[in-house]
Structure formats: C-alpha cells, structure tokens
Amino acid sequence: MACMVARSGRELQRYDDMGRRQVVGCIPYRFKNCSDGFNGDELEVLVITSQKGQTQGMMFPKGGWELDESVEEAASRESLEEAGVLGNVEDELGKWNFLSKRHGTFYEGFMFPLFVTKQLDLWPEKSVRQRIWMTVNEAREVCRHWWMKEALDILVERHTSLQLQKEELALSCSLS
C-alpha cells in the first residue's frame, strides 16, 4: 500500500555542491488505446496543475529529492503524491539547472520517464491539484517550464528511436 500523506518540510532536502536545491520530476506516460482495445504507439502524458490552480499553468510532477531516498525513489514518490500514479521509473532524461521564479534561486532538476501501471482514485494532493492526460503536443503547449519541455522532447525522441528499431527488426525478420 502506498503512503497517502505527502511529505513536507525541508529537513531532509538535498543540495548540490553549489548550494542549489535538488529536485526530481517525472513525466508519467502511457500509450493511447486504439479502438480495437489494444495499446497503440501514440504517447499520452499526464500533466498536473500547480497547487494554486490551472491559471498558473500545467507541469509534470516534481519536488525535492531527500537524503533518505534514491533519485528514482524521489521521482516515484513525487508522481504518487502530486499526480496519484504508480509505475516504473525509467532511465534519466537529463539534468537541468534553472532559476525558480518563485524563490529567485537556482535549482538542479532531474527528470525521468514513468511508465504508468496504476492510476489511483485517491492520492495525497488530490484536493489541491488536477491531473489531465493529453497528447505530447498538447502538453508541450501548456507546460510552463522550459526544462520540462526539453525533457519531454527527449522522451519523445527516445520512444521514436525505439519504435524505428522495432520496425527495422520486424522488417529484417520478415526478409529472412
């Protein structure tokens, strides 16, 4: 059973050697269902509102990386707390340094894809966030953070490359 209370406070917060707060985020994704009931090739991603609502823009789940967890555990925890999804954290998409407009300080952010295996009806931040599944293009339009958009582009590029490899393998097998 997943913990149903969001962590709060900064006592266990990680900082890099330059004093930047370290945050971790995920791009929760799934493959859009086809009309025949099978999964298709088109990615859908889950975006969430900020705690202040949709007028502040949409984003992917992210938050502080704490001393008592691995970076992958932090990514999974943030997805559960903020978006109410569980899944498999995959290989890191990258690391970005960005300025927090809210706090006026630099952060170091890590992003991971999270292949969603379960969507919960109840989650810790359900009362303060909305979640919406959308296409990659829609998410790129509404996402308010440039570094999250870059991570999304990397995820799409990774999946496109994998799809091309599968198609090449299928073609070579059929020619054999």
Disulfide bonds with the S-S distance in Angstrom:
none
